[in-house]
Amino acid sequence: MTQHAFQTEVQQLLQLMIHSLYSEREIFLRELVSNASDACDKLRFTALTAPELLRGDDTLKVEVLPDAEAKTLVIQDNGIGLTEAEAVEHLGTIAKSGTKAFLQGLGDQAKSANLIGQFGVGFYSAFMVADRIVVESRSASASSDAGVRWESRGDGQFSTETISRAARGTTVTLHLKDDAGDFLQGWKLRELIKKYSDYVAYPIFLPKYVSEEDAKKVVAAEPEQVNAGQALWTRPKDEITDEQYNAFYKSACRMWDEPATRLHFSVEGHQSFTALVFVPGQKPMDLFDRERRGLNLYVRRVFVMDDCKDLLPEYLRFLRGIVDSDDLPLNVSREILQQQDTVAKLRKQLVKRVLDHLLKLASSSDEKDQAAFTAIDASFGAVLREGIVNDTENKERLSKLARFASSFSVADGKTGKTGLEDYVKRMPAEQKSIYLVVAASIDAAKASPHVEGFLKKGWEVLYLTDPVDEWVVGHLNEFDKKPIVNVAKGQSDLTSDEDKKAIEEKAKSYSGFMGFCKEALDGDVSDVRLAGSLTDSPCRLVAESEGVSPQLEEMMRRMGHEVPSQKRVLELNADHAVIKRLQALHEGGGDQPRLRDYIAVLRDQALLAEGAKLADAAGFAKRVQDLLAAVVGGGEAKAAAAAT
């Protein structure tokens, strides 16, 4: 037996890797199975030009064999194997990757060899669970008496000796630490293989479960393949059925519903990867966990991490599926992505493909595609629209995907939605802007005093009922060069020049009454003016163009934000009977306290009409009660009835 020392300051480096490199002990099994898979791949590739290396044993495989009595775990393969010199070079030199050297030797042919290892450190992860490792191997090109045994306790020393070994390949025996006994349990090993190595190209065998009764009879445990083998996403799309896709979605993505749609594609070139992405048919329970992402990352079919945040923006967090890359930069533990241009480019490609697929569904005339997009919008439309704010590069694509209810889409009992492109196509020539109103519900939007004039004129109004929409549209500003205008903010172009002149003339006679209204409301409003867009309602409250709606105010408060108090403009409909009567009462010098109550009730009902909350609901209730008492109590009943 010949003793050797590890090269350089290996002992300290080895201890650092064992105790600090990997976040989970279970990673060792992934690394050793990956090494075994690489050994099989090397033999398969080399045998293309040297078929005699197979010597009749061309069924390449990996075996995982636990022995609870001996407290050992064996991982073995019938791949390319090692000579003694290779064992010394690759197992005795940390960060000396045999796979990397093999690929460098292939030159331009390296792209066709799907080998995993690249750092030369994964083998040493086994010392996290083992206090002694024995490797026995024989190169496929060596004779049976030229095998090698490599052994180390991870203490800075290793030994090698020549042995006889009939079979080619490598056997790694881990003598497990006392606290690593759970890695001898069949269910645990099966779980880890399914998690990390399910799609390794070669079959991975594990002894089949044997009952205690059979074990007493010394019934041998038959090996059974526990990995799926060929990854579904590596197969041609035309060879995969809908049932197989759906089964993969439920098992690999841990979902229970049927996917609304899927996207399966490969990208080749400077950056090569395959993606199989599903849009769920129903909202996942963790949809509003903004840290959650639904894509699992594989590198050459070996699982690296789940819920990879770097692959998707926040607004696509509902997607589920996998991305399998050939050249994605990982850190040395293969658990964390390196933040390089490669990752950003992959993410950009992925997002573009997903959005283009959704746009294709949205514009399709096929009933199945239309139904799929309708379901996607119902479940994830609000989340998708968040991207309009956060993803300026894809803002145009996302705005084309946005769907809203409108006075057109819900007319005559319909319950549909419209896109901005279709809205613009329906705009009459004289309409210059896209109009919207924010409300708590469709019914509230229909009844809003803000939309009256627009609907009378036959102009379509979008009904924004999701709390996120006002925030989103505030960042969109325009679509197809058409300004997007909230009808509850500022003054619109609804009123013609002639109507504006008529309002200006009428305002002269109402100036005293409007001044009294502003004073009566005690600073609750910033101004009082006559409206040109009201038809049926006596008044409305209008925010300035930069103000926020009551709905957005409420949402911000619920999120814990401080919302500064804002004053809005009270617009009066000078043609409404109530406003005319109140103005007459004011000019006639009527009961001023009662008139103040009338104006306060008008202000409060304007708030209620737009779905806002009253700051003083009790005060409103008392004023209404007093008015009712006046109406039914005689005396001023006639005047009060006319006013209300």
C-alpha positions, 0 to 999 in steps of 0.5 A: 500500500502506498501513502499519499498526501493531498496536494496544496493546503488540502486539509484546511480546504477540505474541512471548509468544503465539508462544513461550509460549502453546501447548505443541506447534507442531502446534497451528497447523494445528488453529487455522487449520482451525478458523478456516476451518471457522468462516468456512464456518459463518458463511456457511452461517448468514448464507445462510439469510436471504441465499441470494444470498451463495452465488452457486451455490457452496454446497459449503463446504470447507477445503483444505490445500495444501503446496508443498515447492519454495516452502516454503509451506503454504496453508490456504484456504476458501470461507466468508464471507471478509473485507473490508479493514476486517474484516482490519484489525480482526480480524487486526490486533487480538490477542484480537479474535475475529470469531467471538465478535462474530458470535455476539454479533450473533446473540443468541438464535440463537447456540446454533444456530451451531456456531462454534469460535473464541472468543479471537481468538488462534489465528491467531497460532499460525501464527507458531510455524512461519512467519516470514511470513504472507500472507492474501488474502480477499474477503467474500461480500458484496463484489465481485471487485475488493474483495479484501484482502491482509494480510501480516505477519512477526510483528514488530509490523507488518502491511500491507494492500492492496486486490486483485482476487479472483474467489472469495469466502473466505480463503487463508492462506499460511504461509512456513515457517521452515527448521525447520518443513519436516516440515509440508510432508509429506503424511503429517504433515498427514494425521495432524494433520488426523485428530488434531485436525480429523477431525470438523469438519463441512466436508470438508478436502481434501489433495492425494492422494499422487503417486508419484515416477514420476508426479511426474516425468510432472508428473501433478497430485495430485488432492485427496482428503478426509482428515477423517471429516466428520460426527462419529459421536456427533452422529448419532441413535443409531437411525441408527448400527449396532453395526458402526459403533459398534465400528469407531469404538471401535477407530479413535478409541479405539485399541482392539483388542477388542470393547466390552462395552457402550457409552453414547451420550447428550446433555445439553442446558440450562445445560450442553450436551455429548454423550458416547460412552463404551465399556467395553472387553471386555478389560483395557487394558494400561495399566489400572493406570496411575492417571494415565491416563484414557480419554476424549478431549475435543472442543469443538464437534467439534474435538479439544482433548486426549486422556486428559482427567483432569478428566472421570473419577474414578480408578476409571473410568479403564478407560472409553474414548470421547469427550466433546464440549462446546459450552461447556466453559471452556478456557484461551486455548490450548484445551489445558487445562480451567479448573477451574470449576463447569462442569467439576465439573458435567459430570463429575458428570453423566457419572459418574452416567450411567455408573453408572446404565447399569452398574446397569441392566445388573447388574439386567437379566433380559436374557441379553445384558445379564447377559453384558455385566455379568459380563464387565465385573465380571470385568475391572474389578470390582476397579477399580470397587470402589475408588470405594467408598472414594474417591467418597462421593457415589456410594458407594451406587451402587457398593456395588450394583455390587460382586460377590463370590464367596460360599459360596452362589454357588460351592456345588455346583461353581458359579463365580458371584458375588453382589451385596450386594442378593441376599445380603441377600434370602437372609439368614435372619431370625435373621442380623443381619450380612453376613459375609465372609472374606478369603483368597488364593483360593476354595479357601482361603476354603472351607477357612478355619477362620473360616467353619466355624461360619457354614457349619454354621449355614447362613449365607452368607459372602462370599469376598473374594479380591482384595487390594483388597477388604478395604480397600474393605469396610473403608470400606463398614461396612454395606449396607442397614442390615446391618453388614458383619463380617469373620469373622476379626476380633473375636467375631461373633454366631454363638454363642448365649447358652447356648453362650456360658455353656457356653464360659465354664464350660469356660474355667474348666477350661482357664484354666491350659492357655490361660495356658501356651499364651500363655506358650509362644508368647512374646508372639506372640499377644495372648490365648488363649481358647476359640472358639464358632465352630469345628467341624472345626479345632482353632484359629484366629487372630483379629484385633481388630475394628480389625486388618488381615488377613495378606493386607492386611498383605502387600499393604501391604508390597508397596506399600512401606508400613511395617506395624506388627507386630500380635498376634492372639488364638488361639482354641481349639476345646475340643471338638476331640480334639487340644486335649483331648489337649494340655490333658490332657498339660498337666494331667498335667505331661507333657514341657513342651518337647515340649508347647511345640512342639505349641502352636507347630505349632498356631499355624503351621498356623492361619496356613497354613490362612488363607493367611498366610505363616510368619515362621519357615518353617524352624522350623515344618519342623523341629518337624514333622520332630521330631514325625514322628520321634517318631511313627515312632520308638517310645517316645512314639509313641502319645502323639505320634500322639494329640496330632497 
